[in-house]
Amino acid sequence: MATWVDLAALHNPAPGQRPPASWGDGVNSNLAMLGGTAMAEVTTAQGTASVTFVNLTTVGPTVNVDTGTKALVLVYASFTSSLANSGAALGVAVSGASTIAAGVGTEVLEIVSAATPIDKGITGIISFTTLTPGTNIFTLQYRAHWGGTATFSYRRIAVFALV
């Protein structure tokens, strides 16, 4: 198993000088901490009025990643809510080797505090630490918050398996 190397603790060369070989070994060790990596995007604008997590007409984005027990997931979507002072949420559902529903602990919520609906972005990082090792399928899901219809576009997911 690879271990994290604090590159700042290694010798830092003077300007114009080469770093020591151990610095390169440290970089390689740190990169080895990342297992499988996958990214996906759906640009289609689609909406939901559901206040529980659902798939949109175009499901996902979805990525398959071989993981151990841990993964780091980055999510983003642009959204518009049909109601003022409302919001929307992104959640990540996991299937395959693991079964985890989108919900508390796997969601990123954004509230719109405006008198009129506006376009807004949701971004977040979600850590999974209890995955079953194997091929896990990560799917971005969506919900409106406080009613109305939330319309999502430029939906993105990136998954980094951690070893």
NORDA-V271107 format. One record per backbone hydrogen bond with DSSP energy under -1.0 kcal/mol. NH is the residue of the N-H (numbers start at 1). CO is the residue of the C=O. Records with the same first field share a line. If there is no record, write none. Layout:
NH: CO, CO
This chain:
7: 5
9: 6
17: 14
23: 20
25: 21
26: 22
27: 23
28: 24
29: 25
30: 26
31: 27
32: 28
34: 31
35: 161
38: 159
40: 157
42: 155
46: 152
48: 150
54: 142
63: 138
65: 136
67: 134
71: 128
72: 160
73: 126
74: 158
75: 124
76: 156
77: 122
78: 153
79: 120
80: 151
82: 149
85: 114
87: 145
88: 110
89: 143
90: 108
91: 141
92: 106
93: 139
94: 100
95: 137
97: 135
100: 94
106: 103
108: 90
110: 88
112: 86
120: 79
122: 77
124: 75
126: 73
128: 71
131: 69
134: 67
136: 65
137: 95
138: 63
139: 93
140: 61
141: 91
142: 54
143: 89
144: 50
145: 87
150: 48
151: 80
152: 46
153: 78
155: 42
156: 76
157: 40
158: 74
159: 38
160: 72
161: 36
162: 70
163: 33
